[in-house]
Amino acid sequence: MDAPPQQKQSSRPDRGRRPRHWREVSPTRRGLVLAWWGFTLTFGFLRLLTWLIHIDAAGVGNVSAGGVHLHHYVWGILVLMVVGALGLVERSPRWRTWMGLAYGIGTALIIDETANLINLSDVYWEDSGGVSIAVALIVIGVVGSALAFTHRDGPGSDEEGTGGRGPGPEQE
């Protein structure tokens, strides 16, 4: 009878292993990554779309209701309200992941108009409107760096809601 082949033992602990597949990433971390991607891509898309509207090249115009322009931060607030409500009632890993994407999109819709909210006037295309771009780039850089330089959780590491830190005090 042949003995099973010996597997090579790694001298490194498994703790720092990078996941090779999306499913190996904990649902919480997937939600954070999707929030970052949603924020980044939505911000870029919004800047492009609003610029095309501004130069009258998009073939579309501003969204209005009753003759009043609806800034896109209004839609961001609505998205975050829905994400918050769903977060209160739905806690499954799948929902947690996709709510991260919606959270990133809603946050980008708001952050892109930070300067308007600070000044309480439409300064989007003025020099002071650059505050929105600066804030968004800071968010993209800081959150992206935090995601890149923090521990990557393996499969099932956050199923108990412990943030990948192992069993909580009540489980030991």
N, C-alpha and C positions, 0 to 999 in steps of 0.2 A: 504494500500500500504506500503510495507516494504521499509525502508530507506536503501540506499547502505551501505555496511559495511565500517566502518571507517578504513582508513589505518593508521598505526602507524607512527607518524612523528619522524624522526631521528633528534637528536640534532646536529649531525655532518653535516657540509656542504657536498654536493655531490661532491665537487671539488676533494677530495682525494680518491674517490672510485676507486678501482682497477677493470679493465675490467675483466669479467669472460670468455669472448669468444674473439677469434682472430678478429672477425669482429667489435668488439667494440673499437678496437685500431685504431687510426687515420692512414690514408695511409702513412703519413710521418714517424710516429713512427714504423709502420710495416716495412717500408723500412730500417730504422735504425737497427731494431732488426734482420732482414734478412741479412743485411750487416755484422753485428757482427757474426751471426751464420755462414754465408758463409766464412768469414775470418777465424774464429776459426777452422772450420772443414776442410777447404782447406789447411790451414797451417799444421794441424796434418796429413792429407792425404799426402801432399807433402813431409813432413819429413819421413814418413813411406816409401813412394814410392822411394824417392831418396836413402834412406838407403838400401832398397832391391836391387836397381840397383847397389849401391856401393859395396855390398857384393856378387853381381852377383847371387841373389836368385830369382829375380822377373820374370825371363824369358823374360824380355824386356830390351831394352837398351836406351841410350840417343837419343834424337831427333836431327837429323843432316840434313843439306841441303848443298849439294855440298861439303861434307867433313868437314863442319864447325858445331860445336856443337851449338845448339840453347838453350840458358839458358831459364828457364821458366819465367824469368822476361819479356822476349820478348812477350810471350803470355799475360802476365798481362798488358803490355802497350797496346796491341791490344784490349783487353777486355775493358780497361778504355777508349780507343778512341771510341769504339762503344757505351758504356754507355754515354759518354759525348755527342756524336752526337744525340743519341736518346733522351737525356735529353733536348736538344735544340728544338726538334720538337714534342715530345710526352710528355704531362703533365697530362695524365689521372691518377686517383688514382691507378688503377690496374697496369699500367706501372711503376708508381713511386715506388710501392711496390717491384715489381720484378727486377727493375733496382738496387734496394738496394742490392739484393742478388748477382747480377752480379758484382756490385761495390766491395763487400766484397771479392769475389773470385779473381777478378783482382788485388786488393790491396794485398792479401795474396801471389799471384804469384810474385809480386815485392818485398814485404817486406822480403820474405823468402830468397832472394838473396841480401839483403842490404849490407852485408859484401863484396860481390863481386863487387857491384857498388861503394862502398867507396874505396876499394883497387884497383879497375880497373884490377883485376886479379881473377882467380878462387881459392878462399880460402875457399870454402864451407865446406870442411872436415878438415880444419886446425883449430888451436886454435882461430885465429882471426875470423873465421867463426861463432863463438859463438855470435858475435854482432847481427847477423840476428835473432837468437833465443831470445836474450834479448829484441830486439826491438819488435818482435812479441808478446812476453809475456807481455810487457808493454802495447802495443795496446790492447790486449785481456783484461787485467786487468782494465785499465783506462776506456775504452769504455764500458766494461761490468758493471763496477761500476756506471758509469754515467747513463747508461740505467736503472740500478736497483734503483738508488737513486733519479732520477728525476721524475717529475710529469707525471702521466699516463693520457693521453687524452682520453676522452670518444668519443662516436660515433659522427661524423660530426664536431668535434672540429677544424679540420684543413682543412675543405673543402674550405675555403676562403683564404687559404695560410697565415693565421695569426699566425701559430705555436701554436694554442690552447689558444691564449691570448684574445679571444673575437673579436668583430668587430674592424677593423682598424679605424683610424681617418676619412677616407673618407666615412665610412659606418655609422658613428654615427649621 
